[in-house]
């Protein structure tokens, strides 16, 4: 169990680093989008490549942060019933969900998406839009993203089994501290880069909190 927990810690550290690095793509996407809008309306200039790079980055954010979100235990849960159960029961539910739903789904998508990437790589597939980008980099994001998710799912499984065996803490307890959105806004303000973007992130975070409060 100690070896498995060390392996889990290594996966967690990897997901943490990749997730925190990927978060900065949000700022880059916002700046590219703003620059695109200004050039289009002020100078009547537009670029399909600049539009598509935003889609590529959005895909990277979604796929590369999936493992990070799972590690942080911030993914969407329906806790109407499970939230009233004991900690052991909640962990057993997670073990079942990881083994029966999460891992098979992630493995299947990673397996099926690899030939799609290889085909784009060998054929040199290009965007059908004039001036668009080559497609293999965005095709590669899918198997890589789900490979990271598979590793993190294995880590979460190890931690839950460790808790059930009395060899580890209950990882279902929410971590205290600032959210990912608050961390991003703080970093932006600290480096004095586009403070208006930080305000937008704060506003989005407040809207999410308001929606969660209304649901409760």
FIVEXKE-724453 format. One record per residue: x, y, z of N, C-alpha, C, O, CB in turn. Coordinates in pm, whole numbers, padded with zeros to 5 digits, always signed. Glycine has a CB too. Example, Ala and Ser with C-alpha at 12.3 -4.5 7.8 and 13.67 -1.06 7.14 Angstrom:
# residues 2
+01319-00569+00780+01230-00450+00780+01320-00330+00780+01424-00332+00846+01131-00447+00905;+01285-00225+00708+01367-00106+00714+01290+00003+00787+01341+00114+00804+01408-00060+00572;
END
This chain:
# residues 216
+00083-00121+00000+00000+00000+00000+00086+00126+00000+00051+00225-00064-00094+00001+00122;+00199+00123+00071+00287+00240+00074+00339+00272-00066+00347+00388-00105+00404+00216+00170;+00376+00166-00141+00424+00187-00278+00314+00248-00365+00339+00339-00444+00473+00054-00340;+00192+00197-00350+00079+00248-00428+00051+00394-00393+00020+00474-00481-00046+00163-00405;+00060+00429-00266+00037+00566-00224+00145+00660-00278+00117+00775-00313+00030+00575-00071;+00269+00612-00285+00376+00692-00344+00351+00714-00494+00373+00823-00547+00513+00623-00322;+00303+00607-00560+00269+00618-00701+00155+00717-00720+00156+00798-00813+00230+00480-00759;+00056+00711-00630-00057+00804-00635-00009+00947-00615-00056+01039-00682-00162+00768-00528;+00083+00967-00522+00138+01102-00496+00209+01156-00620+00199+01275-00650+00235+01099-00375;+00281+01070-00691+00351+01112-00813+00250+01155-00921+00270+01255-00988+00440+00997-00865;+00143+01079-00935+00039+01115-01033-00026+01247-00994-00048+01333-01079-00068+01003-01042;-00056+01263-00865-00118+01388-00817-00029+01508-00846-00078+01613-00889-00146+01380-00667;+00100+01493-00823+00193+01604-00848+00198+01639-00996+00204+01756-01032+00334+01568-00798;+00194+01537-01081+00194+01560-01225+00068+01633-01269+00075+01730-01345+00205+01428-01301;-00048+01587-01221-00175+01652-01255-00180+01795-01204-00233+01884-01270-00293+01572-01197;-00124+01817-01086-00121+01952-01027-00039+02047-01114-00082+02158-01143-00063+01947-00884;+00080+02003-01155+00167+02089-01235+00105+02118-01372+00105+02232-01417+00305+02025-01253;+00054+02014-01436-00006+02033-01568-00130+02121-01558-00150+02210-01642-00043+01897-01631;-00212+02098-01458-00333+02178-01440-00303+02325-01417-00364+02411-01479-00415+02125-01326;-00209+02353-01327-00175+02493-01296-00113+02563-01417-00137+02681-01438-00079+02499-01178;-00034+02489-01495+00025+02549-01615-00083+02574-01721-00080+02677-01789+00135+02458-01672;-00176+02481-01735-00279+02492-01837-00376+02606-01809-00430+02667-01901-00356+02362-01849;-00397+02635-01682-00487+02745-01644-00448+02876-01712-00534+02957-01744-00487+02764-01491;-00318+02896-01735-00272+03021-01796-00317+03033-01941-00316+03142-01997-00122+03030-01788;-00355+02922-02003-00407+02930-02139-00536+03012-02144-00569+03070-02248-00432+02789-02194;-00609+03017-02032-00731+03097-02028-00699+03244-02057-00769+03310-02134-00801+03083-01891;-00593+03294-01993-00551+03432-02016-00511+03453-02162-00548+03553-02224-00434+03470-01922;-00435+03358-02217-00389+03370-02356-00508+03371-02452-00511+03449-02547-00294+03254-02392;-00606+03283-02427-00725+03277-02512-00801+03409-02506-00847+03460-02608-00817+03161-02469;-00814+03466-02386-00885+03593-02370-00813+03704-02448-00878+03784-02516-00895+03631-02220;-00681+03709-02439-00605+03812-02509-00614+03795-02661-00627+03894-02733-00459+03810-02464;-00606+03671-02708-00617+03647-02852-00757+03684-02901-00772+03745-03007-00587+03499-02885;-00857+03647-02824-00995+03678-02861-01016+03829-02866-01079+03880-02959-01094+03613-02763;-00964+03900-02766-00978+04045-02764-00904+04108-02881-00956+04200-02945-00926+04103-02631;-00784+04061-02910-00707+04113-03023-00776+04088-03155-00775+04173-03244-00570+04053-03025;-00837+03968-03168-00911+03934-03289-01029+04028-03309-01054+04077-03419-00960+03789-03283;-01102+04054-03200-01220+04140-03209-01180+04283-03247-01245+04346-03330-01296+04141-03075;-01072+04332-03186-01027+04468-03217-00982+04480-03362-01019+04575-03431-00912+04509-03124;-00903+04383-03409-00854+04389-03547-00967+04374-03648-00962+04433-03756-00749+04280-03571;-01069+04296-03612-01179+04275-03706-01267+04399-03718-01304+04439-03829-01264+04155-03662;-01300+04461-03605-01392+04575-03609-01321+04708-03633-01381+04800-03689-01469+04581-03479;-01197+04720-03591-01126+04846-03607-01051+04854-03740-01043+04961-03801-01030+04866-03492;-00995+04741-03785-00912+04744-03905-00964+04654-04017-00903+04642-04123-00771+04703-03870;-01080+04590-03991-01141+04499-04089-01043+04387-04129-01037+04346-04245-01184+04579-04215;-00969+04339-04031-00875+04229-04053-00920+04108-03971-00960+04122-03856-00729+04270-04015;-00913+03991-04031-00954+03869-03962-00865+03754-04005-00808+03757-04114-01102+03837-03989;-00852+03653-03921-00765+03539-03950-00829+03411-03899-00860+03400-03781-00625+03558-03888;-00849+03315-03989-00902+03186-03948-00805+03114-03856-00846+03041-03766-00933+03100-04070;-00675+03134-03879-00575+03070-03794-00588+03118-03649-00579+03037-03557-00434+03100-03848;-00610+03249-03630-00624+03302-03494-00753+03255-03429-00757+03236-03308-00620+03454-03497;-00857+03237-03509-00982+03183-03455-00963+03036-03413-01010+02995-03307-01095+03195-03559;-00896+02960-03497-00880+02817-03469-00786+02791-03352-00804+02694-03278-00830+02744-03592;-00684+02878-03335-00594+02858-03223-00669+02875-03091-00633+02814-02990-00475+02956-03231;-00773+02958-03091-00856+02971-02971-00928+02840-02944-00937+02798-02828-00957+03085-02987;-00980+02774-03048-01048+02646-03030-00950+02540-02981-00984+02458-02895-01115+02600-03161;-00829+02542-03036-00727+02446-02994-00697+02463-02845-00690+02366-02770-00599+02462-03077;-00678+02589-02804-00644+02615-02665-00760+02582-02571-00738+02532-02461-00605+02761-02648;-00883+02609-02616-00998+02573-02535-01003+02422-02516-01033+02374-02406-01129+02623-02599;-00974+02347-02622-00970+02201-02612-00863+02157-02513-00885+02067-02432-00944+02137-02750;-00746+02222-02519-00636+02188-02427-00675+02217-02283-00647+02138-02194-00509+02265-02464;-00741+02331-02260-00785+02366-02125-00880+02261-02071-00864+02214-01958-00853+02504-02124;-00978+02223-02151-01079+02126-02107-01017+01990-02080-01045+01928-01978-01190+02113-02213;-00932+01943-02172-00879+01807-02163-00766+01795-02061-00761+01698-01986-00831+01761-02299;-00675+01893-02058-00561+01883-01968-00596+01919-01824-00524+01882-01732-00449+01972-02017;-00707+01991-01804-00748+02025-01667-00845+01922-01609-00880+01931-01491-00813+02162-01666;-00889+01826-01688-00985+01726-01638-00925+01647-01523-00991+01625-01421-01028+01631-01752;-00800+01604-01539-00733+01529-01432-00711+01618-01309-00726+01572-01196-00598+01474-01481;-00677+01744-01332-00655+01840-01223-00783+01861-01143-00781+01865-01020-00605+01975-01278;-00895+01874-01213-01024+01893-01147-01061+01769-01066-01112+01780-00955-01135+01924-01250;-01036+01650-01122-01065+01526-01049-00977+01516-00925-01024+01474-00819-01042+01403-01140;-00850+01554-00939-00760+01550-00825-00806+01644-00714-00793+01613-00595-00618+01585-00868;-00859+01761-00753-00907+01860-00657-01046+01826-00602-01096+01893-00512-00911+01998-00722;-01108+01720-00657-01243+01679-00616-01344+01791-00640-01434+01814-00559-01244+01638-00468;-01327+01861-00755-01414+01973-00788-01507+01940-00905-01574+02029-00957-01332+02096-00821;-01511+01815-00947-01601+01777-01055-01744+01774-01004-01769+01769-00884-01561+01639-01114;-01838+01776-01097-01981+01784-01060-02025+01654-00992-01997+01545-01041-02068+01811-01184;-02093+01669-00880-02147+01554-00808-02296+01575-00782-02342+01688-00764-02070+01531-00674;-02369+01466-00780-02510+01468-00740-02517+01405-00602-02523+01283-00589-02603+01393-00843;-02514+01489-00500-02500+01441-00362-02632+01440-00284-02631+01445-00161-02400+01526-00288;-02743+01434-00354-02872+01434-00284-02882+01315-00189-02933+01327-00078-02990+01431-00386;-02833+01199-00234-02837+01078-00151-02701+01051-00090-02690+01030+00031-02883+00957-00234;-02596+01051-00175-02462+01014-00127-02412+01107-00017-02340+01064+00072-02364+01015-00243;-02452+01236-00024-02406+01331+00077-02456+01300+00217-02401+01350+00314-02449+01468+00038;-02560+01218+00229-02616+01183+00359-02559+01052+00413-02588+01013+00527-02767+01173+00349;-02478+00985+00333-02422+00857+00374-02293+00877+00453-02241+00988+00460-02396+00768+00252;-02243+00770+00512-02118+00777+00588-02000+00796+00493-02013+00778+00372-02099+00649+00673;-01886+00834+00550-01767+00854+00468-01725+00727+00397-01682+00731+00282-01653+00906+00554;-01736+00613+00465-01699+00486+00402-01793+00454+00285-01749+00407+00181-01702+00371+00505;-01921+00479+00303-02016+00452+00196-01988+00542+00075-01995+00497-00039-02162+00472+00245;-01957+00667+00101-01925+00760-00008-01801+00713-00086-01796+00723-00208-01903+00902+00046;-01702+00663-00014-01581+00615-00081-01608+00487-00159-01551+00467-00266-01471+00592+00022;-01694+00401-00106-01731+00280-00180-01805+00317-00309-01785+00253-00413-01819+00188-00093;-01889+00418-00304-01959+00464-00424-01858+00515-00527-01871+00489-00647-02061+00575-00389;-01757+00587-00480-01655+00637-00572-01574+00523-00634-01544+00526-00753-01561+00733-00500;-01539+00423-00554-01466+00307-00606-01547+00240-00717-01493+00205-00822-01436+00206-00493;-01676+00222-00692-01763+00161-00793-01770+00248-00918-01760+00197-01029-01904+00139-00736;-01787+00379-00899-01798+00469-01013-01671+00474-01097-01677+00478-01220-01833+00608-00966;-01556+00474-01029-01428+00478-01102-01407+00351-01183-01367+00356-01299-01312+00498-01005;-01434+00235-01120-01410+00107-01186-01511+00077-01297-01475+00020-01400-01412-00004-01085;-01636+00113-01276-01742+00073-01368-01768+00179-01475-01803+00145-01589-01871+00045-01291;-01751+00306-01442-01787+00412-01536-01665+00492-01586-01640+00497-01706-01887+00506-01471;-01591+00553-01494-01485+00646-01534-01373+00578-01613-01343+00620-01725-01428+00713-01412;-01311+00475-01556-01199+00411-01623-01237+00348-01757-01166+00370-01856-01140+00306-01532;-01346+00269-01766-01382+00214-01898-01408+00321-02002-01367+00307-02117-01504+00126-01885;-01478+00429-01964-01507+00537-02058-01378+00604-02106-01360+00624-02226-01600+00640-01994;-01290+00639-02012-01167+00710-02047-01075+00622-02132-01015+00670-02228-01094+00756-01921;-01064+00495-02097-00979+00404-02174-01033+00387-02315-00956+00386-02411-00970+00268-02104;-01163+00373-02329-01222+00355-02461-01199+00477-02549-01163+00463-02666-01372+00327-02448;-01221+00598-02494-01202+00720-02574-01055+00738-02611-01025+00773-02725-01252+00843-02497;-00963+00714-02517-00820+00727-02547-00780+00627-02656-00705+00661-02747-00735+00704-02420;-00830+00505-02646-00797+00400-02744-00851+00434-02883-00780+00420-02983-00854+00264-02699;-00975+00480-02889-01038+00509-03019-00985+00639-03082-00988+00653-03204-01189+00518-03003;-00939+00731-03000-00892+00859-03054-00749+00853-03107-00708+00938-03185-00901+00966-02947;-00673+00752-03064-00534+00742-03110-00525+00721-03261-00446+00790-03326-00464+00629-03038;-00602+00627-03322-00595+00613-03468-00636+00740-03543-00584+00766-03652-00683+00498-03513;-00726+00818-03488-00767+00944-03550-00648+01040-03556-00624+01105-03657-00885+01009-03474;-00573+01047-03446-00452+01130-03444-00349+01078-03544-00291+01157-03619-00391+01135-03303;-00325+00947-03546-00225+00890-03636-00261+00916-03782-00174+00944-03864-00211+00740-03611;-00389+00907-03813-00432+00934-03950-00405+01080-03988-00359+01109-04098-00582+00902-03967;-00434+01172-03895-00408+01315-03921-00258+01341-03932-00215+01425-04011-00468+01402-03810;-00179+01270-03852-00033+01286-03854+00026+01242-03988+00106+01313-04049+00031+01206-03739;-00015+01124-04033+00041+01069-04157-00010+01141-04282+00062+01154-04380+00009+00920-04168;-00134+01188-04278-00192+01253-04395-00163+01402-04401-00184+01466-04504-00341+01231-04397;-00113+01458-04290-00091+01602-04285-00221+01679-04297-00227+01782-04364+00005+01644-04395;-00325+01629-04231-00458+01689-04242-00456+01837-04205-00400+01876-04102-00557+01614-04152;-00517+01917-04290-00527+02061-04267-00671+02102-04246-00764+02030-04283-00466+02138-04385;-00690+02218-04186-00824+02272-04169-00887+02299-04305-00819+02335-04401-00819+02402-04086;-01019+02280-04312-01090+02307-04436-01113+02457-04458-01155+02499-04566-01224+02234-04436;-01086+02538-04355-01102+02683-04366-00978+02746-04429-00866+02706-04398-01129+02744-04228;-00994+02845-04517-00879+02913-04578-00788+02973-04471-00834+03046-04383-00927+03022-04676;-00660+02943-04480-00566+02997-04383-00571+02929-04248-00515+02978-04150-00590+03141-04365;-00640+02814-04242-00653+02743-04116-00526+02668-04078-00427+02670-04150-00768+02648-04122;-00532+02601-03961-00415+02535-03905-00412+02387-03940-00512+02329-03981-00411+02552-03755;-00294+02327-03921-00282+02183-03935-00356+02115-03820-00362+02169-03710-00132+02140-03939;-00412+01997-03844-00506+01938-03749-00445+01838-03650-00504+01811-03546-00613+01871-03824;-00326+01782-03682-00280+01676-03593-00255+01721-03449-00275+01641-03358-00155+01617-03649;-00211+01847-03422-00191+01884-03281-00319+01877-03199-00318+01830-03085-00134+02023-03272;-00430+01923-03255-00555+01919-03180-00609+01777-03170-00677+01743-03073-00659+02011-03244;-00579+01692-03271-00619+01551-03262-00543+01481-03150-00596+01390-03085-00593+01480-03396;-00419+01523-03127-00337+01461-03023-00385+01495-02883-00363+01419-02789-00192+01505-03038;-00452+01609-02869-00499+01651-02736-00594+01549-02674-00594+01531-02552-00567+01785-02746;-00675+01484-02757-00777+01392-02703-00715+01270-02635-00746+01246-02518-00870+01347-02815;-00628+01191-02702-00569+01078-02630-00480+01120-02514-00476+01051-02412-00488+00994-02725;-00408+01233-02527-00324+01278-02417-00408+01319-02296-00377+01283-02182-00236+01394-02462;-00514+01394-02322-00600+01439-02213-00664+01324-02138-00669+01324-02015-00707+01530-02266;-00711+01225-02212-00776+01112-02147-00674+01018-02083-00707+00947-01988-00862+01035-02247;-00550+01016-02134-00445+00939-02068-00416+00998-01930-00399+00924-01832-00317+00936-02153;-00411+01130-01922-00393+01197-01792-00510+01168-01699-00491+01147-01579-00377+01348-01812;-00631+01168-01755-00749+01139-01673-00747+00996-01621-00786+00971-01508-00877+01163-01754;-00701+00902-01704-00690+00762-01662-00593+00749-01545-00622+00683-01446-00644+00672-01779;-00477+00814-01558-00379+00809-01449-00436+00867-01320-00417+00810-01212-00252+00884-01489;-00506+00981-01331-00562+01042-01211-00672+00956-01152-00688+00951-01030-00615+01181-01243;-00749+00889-01237-00853+00798-01187-00790+00684-01108-00844+00642-01005-00938+00741-01305;-00676+00633-01156-00605+00527-01083-00558+00581-00948-00568+00512-00847-00484+00475-01166;-00507+00705-00947-00463+00766-00822-00579+00780-00724-00565+00748-00606-00400+00903-00849;-00693+00827-00774-00811+00843-00687-00858+00709-00634-00902+00699-00519-00925+00912-00763;-00849+00606-00716-00889+00471-00672-00797+00424-00560-00844+00368-00460-00884+00371-00791;-00668+00447-00576-00572+00406-00472-00602+00478-00341-00600+00416-00234-00427+00436-00517;-00628+00608-00347-00652+00685-00225-00780+00641-00155-00786+00640-00032-00659+00834-00257;-00881+00605-00231-01006+00561-00169-00992+00423-00107-01047+00396+00000-01119+00560-00272;-00920+00336-00174-00895+00203-00117-00810+00217+00009-00831+00146+00107-00825+00111-00220;-00712+00308+00006-00629+00330+00124-00713+00378+00242-00692+00335+00355-00518+00432+00094;-00807+00468+00216-00895+00515+00325-00980+00401+00378-00994+00386+00500-00985+00630+00276;-01036+00321+00290-01120+00210+00333-01040+00106+00412-01095+00037+00498-01185+00143+00213;-00911+00095+00382-00825+00001+00453-00764+00062+00578-00688-00004+00650-00715-00048+00361;-00796+00189+00606-00743+00255+00723-00599+00301+00708-00530+00324+00808-00753+00166+00838;-00553+00315+00583-00413+00352+00559-00398+00492+00503-00288+00533+00466-00350+00253+00464;-00507+00567+00497-00498+00701+00440-00616+00787+00482-00714+00735+00535-00489+00694+00288;-00607+00918+00457-00717+01010+00493-00833+01000+00395-00822+00936+00290-00667+01153+00498;-00943+01064+00431-01060+01069+00344-01042+01185+00245-01055+01301+00282-01191+01086+00426;-01011+01153+00120-00983+01257+00020-01110+01322-00033-01102+01415-00113-00904+01198-00096;-01226+01275+00009-01351+01336-00037-01380+01466+00036-01466+01543-00007-01466+01239-00017;-01309+01491+00146-01326+01618+00215-01266+01729+00131-01153+01718+00085-01261+01614+00355;-01342+01835+00112-01298+01946+00029-01175+02013+00090-01167+02033+00211-01410+02048+00011;-01079+02046+00001-00961+02119+00046-00999+02264+00077-01075+02327+00004-00849+02113-00060;-00943+02315+00185-00966+02456+00218-00865+02541+00142-00755+02496+00111-00954+02480+00371;-00904+02663+00111-00814+02752+00039-00883+02812-00081-00999+02783-00108-00688+02678-00004;-00811+02896-00155-00870+02963-00271-00900+02866-00384-00833+02764-00399-00779+03073-00321;-01002+02899-00463-01037+02818-00579-00938+02843-00692-00854+02933-00683-01180+02849-00626;-00947+02762-00798-00858+02779-00913-00878+02916-00977-00782+02979-01020-00881+02668-01016;-01005+02962-00983-01033+03093-01042-00969+03204-00960-00914+03299-01016-01184+03115-01052;-00977+03192-00826-00919+03294-00739-00766+03294-00749-00704+03400-00744-00963+03270-00595;-00707+03175-00762-00562+03167-00777-00517+03233-00906-00418+03306-00909-00516+03020-00774;-00591+03207-01016-00557+03267-01144-00567+03419-01137-00477+03489-01184-00649+03213-01255;-00675+03470-01079-00693+03614-01068-00583+03677-00983-00535+03786-01014-00830+03646-01009;-00543+03608-00875-00437+03660-00788-00304+03665-00862-00228+03761-00847-00424+03574-00662;-00274+03561-00942-00149+03559-01017-00145+03670-01122-00043+03735-01142-00129+03422-01084;-00260+03690-01188-00266+03796-01289-00241+03932-01226-00164+04012-01279-00402+03794-01361;-00305+03958-01113-00288+04087-01046-00147+04103-00991-00091+04213-00991-00390+04101-00933;-00089+03991-00945+00045+03997-00888+00147+04038-00994+00241+04112-00966+00084+03863-00826;+00127+03987-01115+00219+04020-01223+00175+04144-01301+00239+04185-01398+00231+03901-01317;+00062+04203-01257+00011+04324-01321-00008+04305-01471+00027+04391-01552+00105+04441-01295;-00065+04189-01507-00093+04158-01647-00243+04163-01668-00317+04085-01609-00034+04019-01688;-00287+04256-01753-00429+04268-01789-00520+04258-01666-00592+04160-01653-00466+04160-01890;-00518+04357-01576-00601+04349-01455-00749+04337-01486-00824+04282-01405-00578+04470-01369;-00793+04388-01603-00935+04375-01635-00975+04228-01654-01090+04191-01629-00969+04454-01762;-00878+04145-01697-00906+04002-01711-00929+03940-01574-01016+03853-01559-00790+03930-01784;-00853+03983-01475-00871+03933-01339-01010+03967-01288-01074+03886-01221-00764+03991-01246;-01057+04088-01320-01192+04126-01278-01298+04038-01342-01397+04002-01279-01219+04273-01312;-01275+04001-01470-01370+03913-01539-01373+03776-01472-01480+03718-01453-01332+03899-01688;-01253+03724-01435-01246+03594-01368-01319+03599-01236-01392+03506-01202-01100+03552-01347;-01299+03710-01159-01369+03724-01031-01520+03729-01052-01595+03667-00977-01322+03852-00958;-01564+03801-01155-01707+03813-01182-01765+03677-01217-01874+03642-01170-01732+03913-01294;-01693+03598-01300-01741+03465-01336-01749+03376-01214-01843+03297-01200-01650+03403-01441;-01649+03387-01125-01650+03306-01002-01769+03342-00914-01832+03253-00857-01519+03326-00924;-01799+03471-00904-01914+03513-00823-02045+03463-00883-02137+03426-00810-01917+03665-00809;-02053+03462-01017-02174+03412-01083-02193+03264-01056-02305+03218-01033-02167+03437-01233;-02081+03187-01059-02089+03043-01030-02135+03019-00889-02221+02934-00865-01954+02976-01053;-02079+03095-00792-02118+03081-00653-02266+03115-00633-02335+03050-00555-02032+03170-00566;-02313+03219-00705-02454+03258-00694-02545+03149-00747-02649+03120-00687-02479+03388-00771;-02506+03087-00862-02587+02979-00919-02590+02858-00827-02694+02794-00811-02532+02939-01056;-02473+02827-00765-02470+02715-00672-02558+02742-00551-02625+02652-00501-02325+02686-00626;-02559+02868-00504-02643+02903-00390-02790+02891-00424-02869+02847-00340-02612+03042-00343;-02829+02931-00546-02968+02920-00588-03012+02773-00598-03125+02739-00564-02989+02991-00722;-02920+02687-00646-02953+02545-00657-02978+02482-00521-03065+02397-00504-02842+02470-00730;-02896+02527-00422-02915+02473-00287-03048+02519-00226-03080+02483-00113-02799+02515-00197;
END
